[in-house]
Each structure stands twice: as structure tokens, then as C-alpha cells.
Amino acid sequence: MTIRRGTAADVPRVIDIWRDAVDATHTFLTAGDRRDIDTLVEDWLPTVEFWVAEDAEGPVGFLVMDGSTIDALFVDPAVHGRGFGTALLNHALWIAPNAIVDASEQASNALPFYEARGFVRTGRTSTDSYGRPYPLIHLKYVGARTRAVRD
């Protein structure tokens, strides 16, 4: 597994990863909202700096940061559970040790993923950033939790 800076040549694959991941984890989106968001992502991804996680076959996940904010972290569902998301998150934390992220409350995998890796909830909005009825949970990284050791 390698994490590297994405290039313009990676954009079509990264958009496919986004589509596959959203289709697998965001089944709550209406068809119209899904199409609208797809258009936004197609226009946005070529304009931002991103990192890709890749295996021998090529990119399987990607990360977009905006300062200390994780704007996007998506992994091809065909490789979920194989450590690519964690590797991308670790890269994000290397860039921004006090990272924050908004996770969809309705995506079953997002909150457990971040909370298991040291993020805590700091708030909630009842809509996404475009006012659509998809609640977001705000999280911030506080580090790995430690357990008290008893003698």
C-alpha cells in the first residue's frame, strides 16, 4: 500500500471510487440529490489537492484536506476493511494532528470508523452543507484513548 499525492490522471479513477463508495454507503440519498452531488464532485475534485491510497492495481481510496478539515475520505467498497481508510486517515493526521471532519449521520460506516480511531463528537446539524435533509455529525480528533492500568 502506498499513499501519494494525486495527479490529474487520477481524477477519473478517484471520481469512480467516490461513486462506488457513495452508492454502497449512502443509500439514503434521493436519486435527484445523488445526481446533484455527483455533478458537484465532478466539478470539485479536479480543482483540489488530494492524496490517493493505492495497491499494485492502482488507486483504491482518496483523501482531500482543507487546512485541518478532512473534506473527503473515500475507499473503494471492494477493499473496505483492508486498512486503506485507516492509512488515509493517518496521513490526514500527519498533515493536521488536530483534524476535524463532518460525517454523515446516516452512513452506517462513517461514525464508527472515526470514533474507533480517536475522534469525538462535537456537534450535529440537521442538514448537510447545502441544506439537504442529511444530518452531519461534527467530530474532532483527540487521540487514541488510553485505559487505566490496574496493578
Backbone as CSV, one residue per row, in Angstrom:
resi,resn,N_x,N_y,N_z,CA_x,CA_y,CA_z,C_x,C_y,C_z
1,MET,0.842,-1.177,0.000,0.000,0.000,0.000,0.885,1.238,0.000
2,THR,0.493,2.206,-0.811,1.219,3.464,-0.913,0.226,4.606,-0.801
3,ILE,0.638,5.676,-0.126,-0.115,6.933,-0.127,0.741,7.927,-0.897
4,ARG,0.142,8.549,-1.894,0.880,9.527,-2.687,-0.054,10.664,-3.085
5,ARG,0.561,11.762,-3.472,-0.218,12.908,-3.957,-0.900,12.511,-5.269
6,GLY,-2.162,12.861,-5.401,-2.898,12.560,-6.613,-2.494,13.471,-7.753
7,THR,-2.759,13.012,-8.956,-2.456,13.791,-10.159,-3.738,13.938,-10.984
8,ALA,-3.671,14.776,-11.990,-4.815,14.959,-12.887,-5.215,13.631,-13.541
9,ALA,-4.241,12.787,-13.804,-4.535,11.483,-14.414,-5.338,10.577,-13.487
10,ASP,-5.283,10.831,-12.167,-6.019,10.024,-11.192,-7.485,10.429,-11.063
11,VAL,-7.830,11.619,-11.508,-9.168,12.154,-11.257,-10.288,11.217,-11.721
12,PRO,-10.268,10.667,-12.937,-11.373,9.772,-13.324,-11.526,8.581,-12.375
13,ARG,-10.425,7.977,-11.957,-10.500,6.843,-11.032,-11.008,7.283,-9.662
14,VAL,-10.561,8.436,-9.189,-10.997,8.949,-7.896,-12.503,9.226,-7.920
15,ILE,-13.004,9.768,-9.002,-14.448,10.003,-9.117,-15.192,8.667,-9.105
16,ASP,-14.664,7.652,-9.774,-15.285,6.322,-9.733,-15.287,5.750,-8.319
17,ILE,-14.192,5.947,-7.583,-14.131,5.482,-6.190,-15.210,6.182,-5.379
18,TRP,-15.326,7.490,-5.560,-16.355,8.248,-4.842,-17.739,7.688,-5.155
19,ARG,-18.026,7.501,-6.438,-19.351,6.990,-6.833,-19.628,5.624,-6.221
20,ASP,-18.663,4.710,-6.325,-18.866,3.357,-5.792,-19.049,3.380,-4.284
21,ALA,-18.244,4.191,-3.594,-18.353,4.266,-2.137,-19.684,4.878,-1.712
22,VAL,-20.093,5.943,-2.375,-21.370,6.573,-2.035,-22.531,5.624,-2.337
23,ASP,-22.483,4.943,-3.464,-23.556,4.004,-3.788,-23.647,2.880,-2.763
24,ALA,-22.511,2.489,-2.185,-22.501,1.401,-1.206,-22.885,1.861,0.197
25,THR,-22.618,3.124,0.539,-22.795,3.558,1.930,-23.811,4.672,2.135
26,HIS,-24.268,5.298,1.075,-25.198,6.425,1.186,-26.521,6.111,0.478
27,THR,-27.069,4.970,0.766,-28.306,4.541,0.116,-29.506,5.413,0.495
28,PHE,-29.362,6.257,1.482,-30.421,7.159,1.929,-30.607,8.352,0.995
29,LEU,-29.646,8.638,0.119,-29.768,9.782,-0.792,-30.896,9.563,-1.788
30,THR,-31.648,10.618,-2.059,-32.638,10.520,-3.127,-31.893,10.472,-4.459
31,ALA,-32.546,9.959,-5.481,-31.907,9.874,-6.797,-31.510,11.265,-7.302
32,GLY,-32.374,12.249,-7.088,-32.075,13.611,-7.534,-30.887,14.213,-6.793
33,ASP,-30.870,14.027,-5.474,-29.744,14.547,-4.696,-28.452,13.833,-5.083
34,ARG,-28.534,12.540,-5.310,-27.344,11.777,-5.711,-26.764,12.337,-7.014
35,ARG,-27.644,12.628,-8.002,-27.192,13.203,-9.272,-26.589,14.587,-9.066
36,ASP,-27.244,15.415,-8.249,-26.747,16.772,-8.000,-25.374,16.743,-7.326
37,ILE,-25.225,15.881,-6.336,-23.950,15.772,-5.619,-22.870,15.244,-6.557
38,ASP,-23.239,14.302,-7.414,-22.288,13.762,-8.389,-21.726,14.882,-9.263
39,THR,-22.582,15.766,-9.724,-22.148,16.893,-10.551,-21.208,17.805,-9.773
40,LEU,-21.549,18.077,-8.510,-20.678,18.908,-7.674,-19.295,18.274,-7.523
41,VAL,-19.268,16.977,-7.270,-17.994,16.268,-7.077,-17.186,16.260,-8.374
42,GLU,-17.832,16.019,-9.507,-17.125,16.042,-10.797,-16.469,17.393,-11.054
43,ASP,-17.134,18.467,-10.646,-16.581,19.809,-10.852,-15.511,20.145,-9.815
44,TRP,-15.657,19.632,-8.599,-14.785,19.989,-7.480,-13.466,19.216,-7.473
45,LEU,-13.519,17.905,-7.647,-12.311,17.089,-7.490,-11.140,17.510,-8.380
46,PRO,-11.359,17.884,-9.616,-10.198,18.299,-10.428,-9.543,19.593,-9.950
47,THR,-10.192,20.318,-9.050,-9.673,21.618,-8.616,-8.957,21.575,-7.277
48,VAL,-8.945,20.412,-6.607,-8.365,20.343,-5.267,-7.153,19.420,-5.234
49,GLU,-6.333,19.651,-4.225,-5.201,18.764,-3.975,-5.748,17.533,-3.242
50,PHE,-5.294,16.363,-3.645,-5.768,15.149,-2.984,-4.650,14.125,-2.931
51,TRP,-4.855,13.137,-2.083,-3.915,12.033,-1.945,-4.661,10.757,-2.259
52,VAL,-3.948,9.806,-2.812,-4.559,8.512,-3.111,-3.832,7.417,-2.333
53,ALA,-4.616,6.432,-1.956,-4.056,5.182,-1.431,-4.138,4.212,-2.592
54,GLU,-3.045,3.519,-2.841,-3.062,2.587,-3.961,-2.415,1.270,-3.578
55,ASP,-2.863,0.247,-4.288,-2.227,-1.062,-4.193,-1.547,-1.325,-5.538
56,ALA,-1.180,-2.548,-5.797,-0.477,-2.868,-7.044,-1.320,-2.583,-8.281
57,GLU,-2.636,-2.557,-8.119,-3.547,-2.317,-9.244,-3.784,-0.836,-9.527
58,GLY,-3.457,0.028,-8.548,-3.700,1.457,-8.712,-4.502,2.021,-7.558
59,PRO,-5.049,3.240,-7.706,-5.774,3.899,-6.616,-7.017,3.115,-6.174
60,VAL,-7.156,3.030,-4.839,-8.337,2.368,-4.249,-9.016,3.250,-3.214
61,GLY,-8.450,4.416,-2.944,-9.045,5.343,-1.995,-8.421,6.707,-2.164
62,PHE,-9.077,7.725,-1.590,-8.531,9.075,-1.696,-8.923,9.925,-0.497
63,LEU,-8.154,10.990,-0.314,-8.307,11.926,0.789,-8.177,13.337,0.250
64,VAL,-9.065,14.236,0.713,-8.962,15.663,0.413,-8.971,16.398,1.743
65,MET,-7.997,17.286,1.918,-7.902,18.108,3.125,-8.088,19.576,2.758
66,ASP,-8.711,20.324,3.669,-8.799,21.772,3.565,-8.323,22.312,4.911
67,GLY,-7.037,22.630,4.995,-6.458,23.007,6.278,-6.502,21.812,7.217
68,SER,-7.166,21.972,8.359,-7.271,20.868,9.312,-8.563,20.067,9.129
69,THR,-9.319,20.370,8.098,-10.586,19.680,7.848,-10.408,18.569,6.825
70,ILE,-10.882,17.394,7.179,-10.948,16.296,6.222,-12.204,16.538,5.397
71,ASP,-12.017,16.942,4.153,-13.142,17.241,3.264,-13.716,15.976,2.638
72,ALA,-12.869,15.018,2.357,-13.332,13.772,1.735,-12.345,12.665,2.068
73,LEU,-12.887,11.507,2.404,-12.087,10.305,2.585,-12.987,9.155,2.149
74,PHE,-12.661,8.580,1.010,-13.475,7.510,0.435,-12.581,6.385,-0.044
75,VAL,-13.081,5.164,0.133,-12.357,3.963,-0.270,-13.288,3.100,-1.108
76,ASP,-12.744,2.510,-2.143,-13.496,1.584,-2.990,-14.093,0.491,-2.098
77,PRO,-15.403,0.281,-2.156,-16.010,-0.732,-1.293,-15.457,-2.144,-1.506
78,ALA,-14.856,-2.397,-2.654,-14.267,-3.714,-2.910,-13.092,-4.006,-1.982
79,VAL,-12.504,-2.949,-1.382,-11.368,-3.156,-0.480,-11.636,-2.625,0.927
80,HIS,-12.913,-2.387,1.267,-13.229,-1.966,2.633,-12.700,-3.001,3.615
81,GLY,-12.220,-2.520,4.746,-11.737,-3.406,5.792,-10.305,-3.871,5.618
82,ARG,-9.601,-3.359,4.637,-8.222,-3.794,4.390,-7.174,-2.767,4.803
83,GLY,-7.596,-1.711,5.490,-6.642,-0.748,6.038,-6.383,0.488,5.203
84,PHE,-6.987,0.587,4.030,-6.733,1.756,3.191,-7.319,3.028,3.808
85,GLY,-8.516,2.935,4.358,-9.124,4.098,5.012,-8.312,4.559,6.203
86,THR,-7.851,3.615,7.011,-7.025,3.955,8.171,-5.712,4.586,7.727
87,ALA,-5.110,4.076,6.679,-3.866,4.663,6.174,-4.102,6.095,5.702
88,LEU,-5.205,6.333,5.000,-5.516,7.693,4.558,-5.785,8.595,5.756
89,LEU,-6.494,8.090,6.755,-6.759,8.883,7.950,-5.454,9.205,8.680
90,ASN,-4.568,8.247,8.788,-3.274,8.502,9.417,-2.500,9.574,8.653
91,HIS,-2.610,9.557,7.332,-1.963,10.596,6.523,-2.586,11.961,6.837
92,ALA,-3.912,11.998,6.952,-4.595,13.247,7.298,-4.109,13.764,8.645
93,LEU,-3.931,12.867,9.606,-3.490,13.272,10.941,-2.022,13.690,10.945
94,TRP,-1.246,13.185,10.023,0.134,13.637,9.866,0.129,15.082,9.362
95,ILE,-0.787,15.374,8.434,-0.914,16.732,7.900,-1.487,17.675,8.949
96,ALA,-2.522,17.221,9.639,-3.248,18.059,10.601,-3.546,17.243,11.860
97,PRO,-2.649,17.279,12.843,-2.841,16.467,14.051,-4.121,16.773,14.829
98,ASN,-4.698,17.941,14.610,-5.953,18.303,15.280,-7.108,18.303,14.282
99,ALA,-7.133,17.311,13.424,-8.104,17.259,12.329,-9.543,17.247,12.834
100,ILE,-10.400,17.813,12.002,-11.846,17.753,12.222,-12.481,17.177,10.964
101,VAL,-13.697,16.665,11.124,-14.404,16.085,9.989,-15.900,16.118,10.272
102,ASP,-16.683,16.256,9.235,-18.127,16.091,9.319,-18.452,14.749,8.689
103,ALA,-19.190,13.927,9.422,-19.560,12.604,8.928,-21.075,12.515,8.830
104,SER,-21.529,11.884,7.788,-22.960,11.701,7.607,-23.515,10.796,8.705
105,GLU,-24.521,11.290,9.380,-25.168,10.508,10.440,-25.835,9.256,9.864
106,GLN,-26.246,9.313,8.624,-26.984,8.216,8.007,-26.103,7.171,7.329
107,ALA,-24.833,7.466,7.157,-23.918,6.491,6.563,-23.435,5.572,7.693
108,SER,-23.799,4.323,7.625,-23.568,3.406,8.742,-22.094,3.190,9.072
109,ASN,-21.203,3.429,8.135,-19.789,3.139,8.372,-18.980,4.336,8.872
110,ALA,-19.444,5.552,8.655,-18.620,6.738,8.910,-18.344,6.967,10.399
111,LEU,-19.377,7.066,11.201,-19.170,7.371,12.616,-18.362,6.296,13.335
112,PRO,-18.686,5.020,13.163,-17.855,4.005,13.829,-16.392,4.068,13.387
113,PHE,-16.152,4.352,12.123,-14.787,4.447,11.611,-14.012,5.530,12.348
114,TYR,-14.556,6.738,12.389,-13.841,7.845,13.009,-13.753,7.693,14.528
115,GLU,-14.836,7.291,15.155,-14.817,7.169,16.615,-13.851,6.084,17.084
116,ALA,-13.724,5.011,16.336,-12.791,3.948,16.705,-11.342,4.394,16.584
117,ARG,-11.114,5.501,15.900,-9.753,5.974,15.664,-9.440,7.275,16.397
118,GLY,-10.203,7.571,17.446,-9.870,8.693,18.317,-10.595,9.994,18.067
119,PHE,-11.641,9.994,17.262,-12.439,11.195,17.054,-13.618,11.189,18.023
120,VAL,-14.003,12.379,18.480,-15.163,12.523,19.352,-16.148,13.500,18.722
121,ARG,-17.400,13.305,19.060,-18.457,14.174,18.533,-18.409,15.534,19.213
122,THR,-18.558,16.571,18.394,-18.564,17.937,18.937,-19.843,18.683,18.601
123,GLY,-20.685,18.107,17.774,-21.923,18.775,17.414,-22.643,18.041,16.305
124,ARG,-23.772,18.609,15.923,-24.622,17.992,14.893,-25.398,19.083,14.185
125,THR,-25.588,18.913,12.886,-26.505,19.760,12.134,-27.565,18.849,11.533
126,SER,-28.748,19.367,11.345,-29.846,18.542,10.821,-29.833,18.454,9.296
127,THR,-28.949,19.234,8.665,-28.844,19.219,7.206,-27.373,19.158,6.798
128,ASP,-27.155,18.848,5.529,-25.786,18.911,5.015,-25.447,20.365,4.702
129,SER,-24.267,20.601,4.180,-23.821,21.983,3.945,-24.603,22.698,2.852
130,TYR,-25.413,21.957,2.103,-26.257,22.567,1.072,-27.709,22.671,1.506
131,GLY,-27.995,22.361,2.767,-29.353,22.467,3.294,-30.241,21.271,3.015
132,ARG,-29.658,20.211,2.475,-30.448,18.997,2.224,-30.646,18.241,3.532
133,PRO,-31.697,17.445,3.641,-32.046,16.793,4.919,-31.187,15.571,5.252
134,TYR,-29.877,15.774,5.273,-28.933,14.704,5.601,-28.065,15.183,6.760
135,PRO,-28.405,14.782,7.989,-27.687,15.266,9.169,-26.202,14.941,9.138
136,LEU,-25.431,15.882,9.654,-23.985,15.715,9.774,-23.591,15.726,11.247
137,ILE,-22.652,14.862,11.594,-22.067,14.857,12.926,-20.677,15.470,12.802
138,HIS,-20.396,16.472,13.623,-19.094,17.125,13.637,-18.204,16.369,14.616
139,LEU,-16.984,16.073,14.180,-16.044,15.327,15.011,-14.690,16.016,15.018
140,LYS,-13.948,15.796,16.086,-12.566,16.276,16.137,-11.700,15.156,16.694
141,TYR,-10.460,15.184,16.271,-9.514,14.170,16.720,-8.956,14.556,18.079
142,VAL,-9.037,13.632,19.016,-8.486,13.875,20.353,-7.396,12.875,20.688
143,GLY,-7.126,11.966,19.797,-6.071,10.984,20.018,-6.608,9.663,20.491
144,ALA,-5.717,8.726,20.497,-6.091,7.379,20.928,-6.469,7.415,22.399
145,ARG,-7.506,6.714,22.704,-7.930,6.623,24.102,-7.028,5.642,24.820
146,THR,-6.742,5.949,26.064,-5.932,5.037,26.868,-6.776,4.498,28.012
147,ARG,-6.475,3.315,28.427,-7.181,2.697,29.549,-6.316,2.769,30.794
148,ALA,-6.986,2.965,31.916,-6.259,2.929,33.181,-5.774,1.497,33.421
149,VAL,-4.559,1.383,33.863,-3.985,0.063,34.145,-4.050,-0.182,35.637
150,ARG,-4.606,-1.312,36.008,-4.685,-1.673,37.431,-3.567,-2.635,37.768
151,ASP,-2.986,-2.442,38.941,-1.940,-3.359,39.390,-2.552,-4.617,39.950
